[in-house]
Amino acid sequence: MRIEDIYRDLPLLETDRLILRKLKRDDVLDLFAYASRSEVSKYVTWDSHRSVRDSKNFIGYILNLYREHRVAPWGIEDKKTRRLIGTVDFVWWKPDQGTAEIGYVLSPEYWGRGIMTEAVKKLIEFGFERMRLIRIQARCFAENKASARVMEKAGMTFEGTLRKAIYAKGRHWDLKVYSILKEEYFLNDSNTKSQTTRKR
């Protein structure tokens, strides 16, 4: 499988509460609303958007990735409000090795409601069922307890801490690493379906 096999036309994905779809130029104000907040950029490598122009430039960059059929994010849309509330993506994907890494960001208005776990679970499902992955990993700054909790709730296993593994915003950060394997995903999925069948 090649990257362009998936990213030639990024598929629309859906969960109970969310639509995962391509970013569009009309998302700029929704994007700026959360990307400009310091609590959102606190534990990521990028800085808060200082103006709507920063958000426009970011969307322009992503639209170019779509045109070039390169790895690019899904926008997270709230079904109720139809607003863009975050992004989720495979930060990188190595088709020849069957491995990829997930990254995500969410508007603070939606923190603590299981929204990001819902989006990450959908991407994990897509990765194993459509992208032929055998391992999906995610990393977060060690201080980012909320992000680590998302990984755990999504079924990932903590592997360890990479000490001072990244330099950003004037300091070195420790990174926590989580992962889930294909066999673990399908075993858990099978158990869930079996329990549902028994309840009926």
MDTraj code that builds the backbone (N, CA, C; nanometers):
import mdtraj as md
import numpy as np

residues = "MET ARG ILE GLU ASP ILE TYR ARG ASP LEU PRO LEU LEU GLU THR ASP ARG LEU ILE LEU ARG LYS LEU LYS ARG ASP ASP VAL LEU ASP LEU PHE ALA TYR ALA SER ARG SER GLU VAL SER LYS TYR VAL THR TRP ASP SER HIS ARG SER VAL ARG ASP SER LYS ASN PHE ILE GLY TYR ILE LEU ASN LEU TYR ARG GLU HIS ARG VAL ALA PRO TRP GLY ILE GLU ASP LYS LYS THR ARG ARG LEU ILE GLY THR VAL ASP PHE VAL TRP TRP LYS PRO ASP GLN GLY THR ALA GLU ILE GLY TYR VAL LEU SER PRO GLU TYR TRP GLY ARG GLY ILE MET THR GLU ALA VAL LYS LYS LEU ILE GLU PHE GLY PHE GLU ARG MET ARG LEU ILE ARG ILE GLN ALA ARG CYS PHE ALA GLU ASN LYS ALA SER ALA ARG VAL MET GLU LYS ALA GLY MET THR PHE GLU GLY THR LEU ARG LYS ALA ILE TYR ALA LYS GLY ARG HIS TRP ASP LEU LYS VAL TYR SER ILE LEU LYS GLU GLU TYR PHE LEU ASN ASP SER ASN THR LYS SER GLN THR THR ARG LYS ARG".split()
xyz = np.array([
    [0.0835, -0.1199, 0.0000],
    [0.0000, 0.0000, 0.0000],
    [0.0869, 0.1247, 0.0000],
    [0.0424, 0.2281, -0.0724],
    [0.1145, 0.3547, -0.0807],
    [0.0366, 0.4643, -0.0081],
    [0.1076, 0.5687, 0.0323],
    [0.0435, 0.6791, 0.1030],
    [-0.0695, 0.7393, 0.0201],
    [-0.0454, 0.7557, -0.1108],
    [-0.1485, 0.8161, -0.1950],
    [-0.2731, 0.7293, -0.2097],
    [-0.2633, 0.5996, -0.1787],
    [-0.3820, 0.5140, -0.1846],
    [-0.4891, 0.5606, -0.0864],
    [-0.4466, 0.6177, 0.0248],
    [-0.5399, 0.6703, 0.1251],
    [-0.5587, 0.8202, 0.1095],
    [-0.4486, 0.8912, 0.0852],
    [-0.4534, 1.0370, 0.0889],
    [-0.4813, 1.1021, -0.0463],
    [-0.5054, 1.0225, -0.1494],
    [-0.5491, 1.0796, -0.2772],
    [-0.6814, 1.1533, -0.2585],
    [-0.7662, 1.0973, -0.1741],
    [-0.8926, 1.1621, -0.1397],
    [-0.9272, 1.1190, 0.0021],
    [-0.8888, 1.2009, 0.0968],
    [-0.9019, 1.1648, 0.2380],
    [-1.0461, 1.1240, 0.2697],
    [-1.0665, 1.0012, 0.3175],
    [-1.2032, 0.9535, 0.3423],
    [-1.2713, 1.0274, 0.4570],
    [-1.4002, 1.0457, 0.4459],
    [-1.4798, 1.1011, 0.5544],
    [-1.5124, 0.9878, 0.6509],
    [-1.4891, 1.0115, 0.7803],
    [-1.5151, 0.9124, 0.8843],
    [-1.6196, 0.9686, 0.9802],
    [-1.6954, 0.8795, 1.0424],
    [-1.8040, 0.9258, 1.1286],
    [-1.8111, 0.8431, 1.2566],
    [-1.8396, 0.9103, 1.3671],
    [-1.8638, 0.8440, 1.4947],
    [-2.0010, 0.8911, 1.5454],
    [-2.0366, 0.8525, 1.6653],
    [-2.1665, 0.8918, 1.7196],
    [-2.1837, 1.0436, 1.7238],
    [-2.0771, 1.1124, 1.7643],
    [-2.0893, 1.2571, 1.7841],
    [-2.0101, 1.3414, 1.6854],
    [-1.9264, 1.2773, 1.6048],
    [-1.8287, 1.3511, 1.5257],
    [-1.8288, 1.3142, 1.3788],
    [-1.7851, 1.4083, 1.2976],
    [-1.7511, 1.3827, 1.1586],
    [-1.6039, 1.4189, 1.1421],
    [-1.5256, 1.3260, 1.0927],
    [-1.3842, 1.3503, 1.0640],
    [-1.3724, 1.3708, 0.9142],
    [-1.3293, 1.4907, 0.8743],
    [-1.3282, 1.5251, 0.7320],
    [-1.2141, 1.6222, 0.7024],
    [-1.1980, 1.6521, 0.5737],
    [-1.0938, 1.7448, 0.5332],
    [-1.1183, 1.8834, 0.5929],
    [-1.0090, 1.9512, 0.6227],
    [-1.0195, 2.0919, 0.6582],
    [-1.0586, 2.1713, 0.5340],
    [-1.1233, 2.2838, 0.5542],
    [-1.1617, 2.3724, 0.4440],
    [-1.1375, 2.5174, 0.4849],
    [-1.1334, 2.6043, 0.3877],
    [-1.1015, 2.7451, 0.4170],
    [-1.2027, 2.8081, 0.5123],
    [-1.3273, 2.7633, 0.5050],
    [-1.4314, 2.8190, 0.5919],
    [-1.4106, 2.7857, 0.7397],
    [-1.3153, 2.6965, 0.7694],
    [-1.2888, 2.6573, 0.9085],
    [-1.2016, 2.7572, 0.9832],
    [-1.1555, 2.8598, 0.9148],
    [-1.0498, 2.9437, 0.9709],
    [-1.0881, 3.0064, 1.1057],
    [-1.2085, 3.0557, 1.1212],
    [-1.2448, 3.1199, 1.2475],
    [-1.2608, 3.0185, 1.3605],
    [-1.3162, 2.9019, 1.3285],
    [-1.3262, 2.7959, 1.4299],
    [-1.1876, 2.7503, 1.4725],
    [-1.0977, 2.7374, 1.3755],
    [-0.9603, 2.6971, 1.4058],
    [-0.8924, 2.8008, 1.4949],
    [-0.9046, 2.9264, 1.4581],
    [-0.8407, 3.0329, 1.5363],
    [-0.8960, 3.0380, 1.6781],
    [-1.0254, 3.0072, 1.6935],
    [-1.0897, 3.0148, 1.8248],
    [-1.0212, 2.9258, 1.9268],
    [-0.9711, 2.8088, 1.8830],
    [-0.9023, 2.7238, 1.9804],
    [-0.7498, 2.7279, 1.9662],
    [-0.6985, 2.7464, 1.8446],
    [-0.5529, 2.7464, 1.8241],
    [-0.4870, 2.8706, 1.8818],
    [-0.5650, 2.9717, 1.9118],
    [-0.5109, 3.0950, 1.9702],
    [-0.5016, 3.0883, 2.1227],
    [-0.5529, 2.9821, 2.1813],
    [-0.5577, 2.9727, 2.3271],
    [-0.4309, 2.9066, 2.3826],
    [-0.3731, 2.9684, 2.4837],
    [-0.2445, 2.9226, 2.5377],
    [-0.2531, 2.7831, 2.5975],
    [-0.3681, 2.7465, 2.6554],
    [-0.3796, 2.6141, 2.7150],
    [-0.3788, 2.5036, 2.6106],
    [-0.4141, 2.5371, 2.4854],
    [-0.4129, 2.4389, 2.3767],
    [-0.2702, 2.4139, 2.3285],
    [-0.1918, 2.5201, 2.3182],
    [-0.0555, 2.5066, 2.2655],
    [0.0483, 2.4749, 2.3736],
    [0.0049, 2.4645, 2.4981],
    [0.0985, 2.4458, 2.6092],
    [0.1849, 2.3211, 2.5928],
    [0.1245, 2.2101, 2.5494],
    [0.1977, 2.0839, 2.5429],
    [0.2145, 2.0335, 2.3999],
    [0.2278, 2.1253, 2.3049],
    [0.2572, 2.0879, 2.1664],
    [0.3781, 2.1677, 2.1199],
    [0.4305, 2.1328, 2.0054],
    [0.5536, 2.1982, 1.9590],
    [0.5268, 2.3320, 1.8904],
    [0.4016, 2.3569, 1.8498],
    [0.3718, 2.4829, 1.7809],
    [0.3224, 2.5889, 1.8798],
    [0.3353, 2.7135, 1.8378],
    [0.2942, 2.8264, 1.9223],
    [0.1492, 2.8643, 1.8937],
    [0.0871, 2.9309, 1.9893],
    [-0.0497, 2.9789, 1.9721],
    [-0.0599, 3.0682, 1.8487],
    [-0.1714, 3.0574, 1.7782],
    [-0.1944, 3.1453, 1.6636],
    [-0.2217, 3.2866, 1.7161],
    [-0.1453, 3.3832, 1.6670],
    [-0.1586, 3.5206, 1.7160],
    [-0.2617, 3.6011, 1.6377],
    [-0.2928, 3.5558, 1.5177],
    [-0.3897, 3.6265, 1.4341],
    [-0.4623, 3.5258, 1.3455],
    [-0.5731, 3.5711, 1.2869],
    [-0.6474, 3.4850, 1.1943],
    [-0.5590, 3.4473, 1.0759],
    [-0.4651, 3.5339, 1.0419],
    [-0.3735, 3.5033, 0.9317],
    [-0.2935, 3.3763, 0.9597],
    [-0.2515, 3.3568, 1.0854],
    [-0.1797, 3.2338, 1.1218],
    [-0.2658, 3.1122, 1.0915],
    [-0.3935, 3.1200, 1.1247],
    [-0.4849, 3.0087, 1.0995],
    [-0.5082, 2.9898, 0.9496],
    [-0.5175, 3.1001, 0.8759],
    [-0.5326, 3.0912, 0.7302],
    [-0.4115, 3.0226, 0.6680],
    [-0.2935, 3.0607, 0.7155],
    [-0.1707, 3.0007, 0.6625],
    [-0.1646, 2.8515, 0.6926],
    [-0.2083, 2.8138, 0.8125],
    [-0.2085, 2.6722, 0.8490],
    [-0.3030, 2.5939, 0.7587],
    [-0.4233, 2.6454, 0.7386],
    [-0.5192, 2.5762, 0.6524],
    [-0.4667, 2.5685, 0.5092],
    [-0.4028, 2.6756, 0.4622],
    [-0.3434, 2.6733, 0.3286],
    [-0.2389, 2.5646, 0.3161],
    [-0.1583, 2.5485, 0.4203],
    [-0.0560, 2.4428, 0.4214],
    [-0.1203, 2.3050, 0.4151],
    [-0.2279, 2.2838, 0.4916],
    [-0.2955, 2.1543, 0.4931],
    [-0.3624, 2.1261, 0.3596],
    [-0.4253, 2.2273, 0.3003],
    [-0.4896, 2.2079, 0.1698],
    [-0.3875, 2.1681, 0.0645],
    [-0.2668, 2.2211, 0.0761],
    [-0.1603, 2.1830, -0.0168],
    [-0.1194, 2.0371, 0.0035],
    [-0.1175, 1.9915, 0.1290],
    [-0.0875, 1.8502, 0.1558],
    [-0.1936, 1.7607, 0.0910],
    [-0.3211, 1.8018, 0.1009],
    [-0.4273, 1.7245, 0.0366],
    [-0.4032, 1.7159, -0.1141],
    [-0.3692, 1.8300, -0.1748],
    [-0.3481, 1.8324, -0.3202],
    [-0.2331, 1.7427, -0.3626],
    [-0.1322, 1.7324, -0.2756],
    [-0.0136, 1.6517, -0.3083],
    [-0.0268, 1.5070, -0.2619],
    [-0.1449, 1.4716, -0.2061],
    [-0.1730, 1.3346, -0.1600],
    [-0.0733, 1.2895, -0.0540],
    [-0.0395, 1.3823, 0.0349],
    [0.0533, 1.3518, 0.1435],
    [-0.0237, 1.3344, 0.2738],
    [0.0435, 1.2782, 0.3743],
    [-0.0173, 1.2582, 0.5059],
    [-0.0651, 1.3935, 0.5592],
    [-0.1923, 1.3992, 0.5983],
    [-0.2533, 1.5256, 0.6404],
    [-0.3656, 1.4967, 0.7395],
    [-0.4049, 1.5967, 0.8180],
    [-0.5037, 1.5725, 0.9247],
    [-0.6486, 1.5700, 0.8789],
    [-0.7281, 1.5025, 0.9603],
    [-0.8735, 1.5138, 0.9523],
    [-0.9163, 1.6278, 1.0449],
    [-1.0103, 1.7091, 1.0015],
    [-1.0737, 1.8042, 1.0909],
    [-1.1799, 1.7313, 1.1712],
    [-1.1959, 1.7678, 1.2976],
    [-1.2987, 1.7080, 1.3833],
    [-1.4168, 1.8045, 1.3884],
    [-1.5305, 1.7619, 1.3351],
    [-1.6505, 1.8461, 1.3335],
    [-1.7540, 1.7910, 1.4309],
    [-1.8069, 1.8786, 1.5132],
    [-1.9143, 1.8427, 1.6062],
    [-2.0447, 1.8330, 1.5272],
    [-2.1082, 1.7170, 1.5313],
    [-2.2313, 1.6969, 1.4546],
    [-2.3412, 1.7960, 1.4939],
    [-2.3477, 1.8308, 1.6214],
    [-2.4557, 1.9182, 1.6679],
    [-2.4378, 2.0624, 1.6214],
    [-2.3179, 2.1146, 1.6364],
    [-2.2945, 2.2558, 1.6045],
    [-2.2418, 2.2773, 1.4636],
    [-2.1913, 2.1696, 1.4005],
    [-2.1283, 2.1743, 1.2672],
    [-2.0010, 2.2585, 1.2689],
    [-1.9429, 2.2770, 1.3863],
    [-1.8197, 2.3552, 1.3994],
    [-1.6975, 2.2646, 1.4002],
    [-1.5863, 2.3183, 1.3510],
    [-1.4577, 2.2512, 1.3641],
    [-1.4119, 2.2685, 1.5079],
    [-1.3802, 2.1576, 1.5751],
    [-1.3416, 2.1673, 1.7163],
    [-1.2026, 2.1101, 1.7433],
    [-1.1338, 2.0630, 1.6384],
    [-1.0003, 2.0091, 1.6571],
    [-0.9540, 1.9350, 1.5329],
    [-0.8412, 1.8679, 1.5458],
    [-0.7892, 1.7841, 1.4372],
    [-0.7333, 1.6547, 1.4955],
    [-0.7308, 1.5521, 1.4123],
    [-0.6694, 1.4251, 1.4498],
    [-0.6033, 1.3700, 1.3239],
    [-0.4882, 1.3101, 1.3396],
    [-0.4171, 1.2650, 1.2183],
    [-0.3122, 1.1602, 1.2502],
    [-0.2620, 1.1010, 1.1424],
    [-0.1413, 1.0212, 1.1510],
    [-0.0264, 1.1165, 1.1218],
    [0.0505, 1.1486, 1.2233],
    [0.1607, 1.2429, 1.2095],
    [0.2600, 1.1928, 1.1057],
    [0.2845, 1.0648, 1.1088],
    [0.3628, 0.9991, 1.0045],
    [0.3112, 0.8578, 0.9847],
    [0.3405, 0.8040, 0.8660],
    [0.2967, 0.6689, 0.8303],
    [0.4057, 0.6057, 0.7448],
    [0.4513, 0.4870, 0.7847],
    [0.5506, 0.4116, 0.7085],
    [0.4834, 0.2862, 0.6525],
    [0.4253, 0.2943, 0.5329],
    [0.3513, 0.1808, 0.4761],
    [0.4344, 0.0539, 0.4648],
    [0.5644, 0.0688, 0.4337],
    [0.6486, -0.0494, 0.4164],
    [0.6720, -0.1236, 0.5480],
    [0.6590, -0.0511, 0.6603],
    [0.6786, -0.1128, 0.7915],
    [0.5476, -0.1383, 0.8662],
    [0.4386, -0.0860, 0.8121],
    [0.3091, -0.1057, 0.8772],
    [0.2958, -0.0325, 1.0086],
    [0.3602, 0.0838, 1.0198],
    [0.3568, 0.1594, 1.1446],
    [0.3146, 0.3044, 1.1191],
    [0.2557, 0.3652, 1.2200],
    [0.2137, 0.5052, 1.2107],
    [0.2007, 0.5636, 1.3505],
    [0.1983, 0.6966, 1.3570],
    [0.1821, 0.7659, 1.4849],
    [0.0650, 0.8629, 1.4772],
    [-0.0169, 0.8621, 1.5814],
    [-0.1333, 0.9501, 1.5885],
    [-0.1007, 1.0774, 1.6662],
    [-0.1574, 1.1884, 1.6185],
    [-0.1488, 1.3150, 1.6905],
    [-0.2859, 1.3807, 1.6907],
    [-0.3095, 1.4731, 1.7842],
    [-0.4422, 1.5336, 1.7925],
    [-0.4395, 1.6621, 1.8739],
    [-0.5419, 1.7443, 1.8526],
    [-0.5615, 1.8665, 1.9308],
    [-0.7112, 1.8938, 1.9352],
    [-0.7576, 1.9475, 2.0484],
    [-0.9014, 1.9669, 2.0672],
    [-0.9293, 2.0991, 2.1384],
    [-1.0374, 2.1632, 2.0994],
    [-1.0808, 2.2862, 2.1656],
    [-1.1087, 2.2595, 2.3136],
    [-1.0631, 2.3478, 2.4018],
    [-1.0856, 2.3284, 2.5465],
    [-1.2327, 2.3164, 2.5848],
    [-1.3218, 2.3740, 2.5049],
    [-1.4650, 2.3650, 2.5332],
    [-1.5136, 2.2204, 2.5369],
    [-1.4370, 2.1311, 2.4726],
    [-1.4793, 1.9917, 2.4604],
    [-1.3950, 1.8965, 2.5441],
    [-1.3039, 1.9498, 2.6248],
    [-1.2210, 1.8652, 2.7094],
    [-1.3069, 1.7945, 2.8142],
    [-1.2645, 1.6746, 2.8502],
    [-1.3302, 1.6018, 2.9582],
    [-1.4623, 1.5368, 2.9207],
    [-1.4923, 1.5280, 2.7916],
    [-1.6191, 1.4707, 2.7473],
    [-1.6015, 1.3448, 2.6617],
    [-1.4790, 1.2948, 2.6537],
    [-1.4539, 1.1734, 2.5764],
    [-1.4510, 1.1945, 2.4261],
    [-1.4519, 1.3210, 2.3829],
    [-1.4547, 1.3524, 2.2405],
    [-1.3282, 1.3041, 2.1700],
    [-1.2126, 1.3370, 2.2284],
    [-1.0890, 1.2999, 2.1615],
    [-1.0670, 1.1496, 2.1625],
    [-1.1056, 1.0834, 2.2701],
    [-1.0963, 0.9371, 2.2733],
    [-1.1802, 0.8770, 2.1611],
    [-1.2963, 0.9327, 2.1378],
    [-1.3856, 0.8855, 2.0315],
    [-1.3190, 0.9008, 1.8945],
    [-1.2552, 1.0149, 1.8722],
    [-1.1884, 1.0398, 1.7450],
    [-1.0670, 0.9489, 1.7265],
    [-0.9880, 0.9337, 1.8327],
    [-0.8678, 0.8499, 1.8244],
    [-0.9052, 0.7035, 1.8000],
    [-1.0088, 0.6559, 1.8667],
    [-1.0532, 0.5177, 1.8448],
    [-1.0934, 0.4954, 1.6994],
    [-1.1582, 0.5951, 1.6394],
    [-1.1987, 0.5829, 1.4996],
    [-1.0781, 0.5765, 1.4085],
    [-0.9757, 0.6549, 1.4395],
    [-0.8555, 0.6533, 1.3567],
    [-0.7792, 0.5216, 1.3729],
    [-0.7777, 0.4693, 1.4942],
    [-0.7145, 0.3389, 1.5170],
    [-0.7874, 0.2315, 1.4363],
    [-0.9191, 0.2337, 1.4400],
    [-0.9984, 0.1387, 1.3605],
    [-0.9646, 0.1511, 1.2125],
    [-0.9598, 0.2731, 1.1623],
    [-0.9283, 0.2972, 1.0214],
    [-0.7877, 0.2473, 0.9883],
    [-0.6940, 0.2733, 1.0781],
    [-0.5556, 0.2338, 1.0536],
    [-0.5376, 0.0833, 1.0411],
    [-0.6006, 0.0089, 1.1296],
    [-0.5855, -0.1368, 1.1259],
    [-0.6716, -0.2020, 1.0183],
    [-0.7891, -0.1466, 0.9926],
    [-0.8802, -0.2110, 0.8981],
    [-0.8628, -0.1646, 0.7540],
    [-0.8079, -0.0439, 0.7348],
    [-0.7962, 0.0079, 0.5985],
    [-0.6523, 0.0343, 0.5532],
    [-0.5621, 0.0587, 0.6470],
    [-0.4264, 0.0983, 0.6106],
    [-0.3247, -0.0137, 0.6292],
    [-0.3724, -0.1297, 0.6720],
    [-0.2850, -0.2476, 0.6898],
    [-0.1748, -0.2232, 0.7917],
    [-0.2043, -0.1460, 0.8937],
    [-0.1047, -0.1204, 0.9973],
    [-0.0938, -0.2391, 1.0920],
    [0.0239, -0.2558, 1.1502],
    [0.0442, -0.3587, 1.2523],
    [0.0768, -0.2954, 1.3879],
    [0.1110, -0.1664, 1.3852],
    [0.1410, -0.0941, 1.5095],
    [0.1023, 0.0529, 1.4933],
    [0.0308, 0.1054, 1.5909],
    [-0.0008, 0.2472, 1.5956],
    [0.0489, 0.3008, 1.7289],
    [0.1231, 0.4086, 1.7257],
    [0.1751, 0.4655, 1.8489],
    [0.1306, 0.6107, 1.8626],
    [0.1491, 0.6647, 1.9808],
    [0.1243, 0.8056, 2.0078],
    [0.2182, 0.8485, 2.1184],
    [0.2531, 0.9757, 2.1180],
    [0.3435, 1.0291, 2.2202],
    [0.2867, 1.1592, 2.2742],
    [0.3230, 1.1898, 2.3975],
    [0.2829, 1.3186, 2.4543],
    [0.3893, 1.3652, 2.5523],
    [0.3933, 1.4954, 2.5772],
    [0.4820, 1.5475, 2.6799],
    [0.4435, 1.4812, 2.8121],
    [0.5419, 1.4442, 2.8906],
    [0.5161, 1.3712, 3.0147],
    [0.4211, 1.4469, 3.1082],
    [0.4228, 1.5781, 3.1027],
    [0.3362, 1.6588, 3.1891],
    [0.1904, 1.6589, 3.1438],
    [0.1668, 1.6164, 3.0208],
    [0.0320, 1.6246, 2.9641],
    [-0.0514, 1.5023, 3.0040],
    [-0.1020, 1.5047, 3.1253],
    [-0.1755, 1.3907, 3.1798],
    [-0.3056, 1.3641, 3.1046],
    [-0.3699, 1.4686, 3.0572],
    [-0.4967, 1.4511, 2.9847],
    [-0.4744, 1.3759, 2.8536],
    [-0.3665, 1.4085, 2.7829],
    [-0.3366, 1.3405, 2.6574],
    [-0.3020, 1.1942, 2.6819],
    [-0.2252, 1.1684, 2.7860],
    [-0.1913, 1.0307, 2.8205],
    [-0.3172, 0.9504, 2.8514],
    [-0.4117, 1.0156, 2.9181],
    [-0.5372, 0.9481, 2.9523],
    [-0.6167, 0.9124, 2.8262],
    [-0.6144, 0.9986, 2.7256],
    [-0.6804, 0.9688, 2.5990],
    [-0.6230, 0.8411, 2.5380],
    [-0.4907, 0.8301, 2.5382],
    [-0.4252, 0.7123, 2.4818],
    [-0.4660, 0.5857, 2.5564],
    [-0.4710, 0.5951, 2.6875],
    [-0.5098, 0.4793, 2.7683],
    [-0.6544, 0.4388, 2.7410],
    [-0.7439, 0.5370, 2.7346],
    [-0.8855, 0.5087, 2.7099],
    [-0.9093, 0.4566, 2.5689],
    [-0.8177, 0.4888, 2.4774],
    [-0.8289, 0.4405, 2.3395],
    [-0.7741, 0.2990, 2.3238],
    [-0.7259, 0.2403, 2.4344],
    [-0.6784, 0.1023, 2.4299],
    [-0.5299, 0.0860, 2.4105],
    [-0.4562, 0.1962, 2.4200],
    [-0.3111, 0.1893, 2.4004],
    [-0.2399, 0.1509, 2.5301],
    [-0.1227, 0.0928, 2.5144],
    [-0.0408, 0.0489, 2.6272],
    [0.0788, 0.1411, 2.6450],
    [0.1048, 0.1817, 2.7682],
    [0.2212, 0.2665, 2.7976],
    [0.3483, 0.1842, 2.7822],
    [0.4418, 0.2333, 2.7016],
    [0.5666, 0.1606, 2.6760],
    [0.6841, 0.2149, 2.7556],
    [0.6803, 0.3436, 2.7858],
    [0.7921, 0.4011, 2.8599],
    [0.8067, 0.5492, 2.8307],
    [0.9095, 0.6102, 2.8905],
    [0.9349, 0.7525, 2.8750],
    [1.0673, 0.7747, 2.8042],
    [1.0625, 0.8548, 2.6999],
    [1.1842, 0.8960, 2.6299],
    [1.2329, 1.0240, 2.6973],
    [1.3445, 1.0156, 2.7652],
    [1.3915, 1.1274, 2.8452],
    [1.4536, 1.2373, 2.7600],
    [1.4044, 1.3605, 2.7824],
    [1.4546, 1.4780, 2.7092],
    [1.4639, 1.4491, 2.5585],
    [1.3564, 1.3938, 2.5056],
    [1.3573, 1.3455, 2.3677],
    [1.3278, 1.4534, 2.2644],
    [1.2753, 1.5677, 2.3086],
    [1.2427, 1.6724, 2.2126],
    [1.2728, 1.8084, 2.2727],
    [1.3218, 1.8977, 2.1883],
    [1.3495, 2.0344, 2.2325],
    [1.2444, 2.1260, 2.1721],
    [1.1710, 2.1958, 2.2553],
    [1.0678, 2.2869, 2.2073],
    [1.0443, 2.3962, 2.3105],
    [1.0196, 2.5162, 2.2621],
    [0.9851, 2.6282, 2.3497],
    [1.0893, 2.6524, 2.4585],
    [1.2148, 2.6376, 2.4185],
    [1.3241, 2.6738, 2.5073],
    [1.3671, 2.5705, 2.6083],
    [1.3165, 2.4485, 2.5972],
    [1.3570, 2.3451, 2.6927],
    [1.3444, 2.2067, 2.6303],
    [1.4061, 2.1091, 2.6974],
    [1.3916, 1.9694, 2.6564],
    [1.2761, 1.9055, 2.7343],
    [1.2000, 1.8228, 2.6648],
    [1.0830, 1.7590, 2.7253],
    [1.0966, 1.6069, 2.7229],
    [1.0502, 1.5431, 2.8308],
    [1.0352, 1.3976, 2.8308],
    [0.9062, 1.3630, 2.7569],
    [0.9092, 1.2528, 2.6831],
    [0.7915, 1.2092, 2.6080],
    [0.7451, 1.0722, 2.6557],
    [0.6161, 1.0590, 2.6822],
    [0.5568, 0.9294, 2.7110],
    [0.5163, 0.8643, 2.5797],
    [0.5407, 0.7342, 2.5682],
    [0.5088, 0.6610, 2.4454],
    [0.4040, 0.5539, 2.4747],
    [0.3003, 0.5535, 2.3939],
    [0.1937, 0.4538, 2.4020],
    [0.1789, 0.3864, 2.2661],
    [0.1275, 0.2627, 2.2653],
    [0.1053, 0.1957, 2.1375],
    [-0.0054, 0.0909, 2.1495],
    [-0.0557, 0.0519, 2.0344],
    [-0.1486, -0.0598, 2.0254],
    [-0.1121, -0.1392, 1.9005],
    [-0.1169, -0.2725, 1.9118],
    [-0.0828, -0.3608, 1.8010],
    [-0.2088, -0.4160, 1.7355],
    [-0.1945, -0.4560, 1.6122],
    [-0.3079, -0.5069, 1.5350],
    [-0.3775, -0.6212, 1.6064],
    [-0.3013, -0.7163, 1.6595],
    [-0.3620, -0.8319, 1.7244],
    [-0.4366, -0.7928, 1.8523],
    [-0.3866, -0.6904, 1.9206],
    [-0.4547, -0.6423, 2.0404],
    [-0.5868, -0.5754, 2.0035],
    [-0.5833, -0.4978, 1.8975],
    [-0.7047, -0.4292, 1.8533],
    [-0.8137, -0.5289, 1.8165],
    [-0.7791, -0.6286, 1.7352],
    [-0.8807, -0.7234, 1.6899],
    [-0.9262, -0.8155, 1.8021],
    [-0.8368, -0.8451, 1.8974],
    [-0.8768, -0.9244, 2.0134],
    [-0.9777, -0.8466, 2.0975],
    [-0.9495, -0.7192, 2.1232],
    [-1.0413, -0.6359, 2.2008],
    [-1.1731, -0.6172, 2.1284],
    [-1.1658, -0.5975, 1.9964],
    [-1.2862, -0.5783, 1.9159],
    [-1.3729, -0.7029, 1.9181],
    [-1.3058, -0.8192, 1.9102],
    [-1.3782, -0.9465, 1.9137],
    [-1.4459, -0.9677, 2.0486],
    [-1.3745, -0.9324, 2.1568],
    [-1.4311, -0.9464, 2.2911],
    [-1.5515, -0.8555, 2.3106],
    [-1.5422, -0.7331, 2.2574],
    [-1.6527, -0.6374, 2.2697],
    [-1.7766, -0.6884, 2.1982],
    [-1.7583, -0.7414, 2.0762],
    [-1.8712, -0.7918, 1.9995],
    [-1.9322, -0.9141, 2.0672],
    [-1.8447, -0.9980, 2.1263],
    [-1.8927, -1.1180, 2.1943],
    [-1.9775, -1.0817, 2.3159],
    [-1.9326, -0.9792, 2.3915],
    [-2.0084, -0.9353, 2.5086],
    [-2.1423, -0.8754, 2.4683],
    [-2.1438, -0.8023, 2.3571],
    [-2.2671, -0.7420, 2.3083],
    [-2.3668, -0.8501, 2.2681],
    [-2.3153, -0.9551, 2.2031],
    [-2.4009, -1.0664, 2.1594],
    [-2.4624, -1.1374, 2.2796],
    [-2.3821, -1.1585, 2.3857],
    [-2.4311, -1.2285, 2.5048],
    [-2.5394, -1.1478, 2.5749],
    [-2.5245, -1.0126, 2.5758],
    [-2.6237, -0.9273, 2.6416],
    [-2.7584, -0.9366, 2.5717],
    [-2.7553, -0.9569, 2.4397],
    [-2.8797, -0.9695, 2.3656],
    [-2.9486, -1.1021, 2.3938],
])
top = md.Topology()
chain = top.add_chain()
for i, resn in enumerate(residues, 1):
    res = top.add_residue(resn, chain, resSeq=i)
    for name in ("N", "CA", "C"):
        top.add_atom(name, md.element.get_by_symbol(name[0]), res)
traj = md.Trajectory(xyz[None], top)
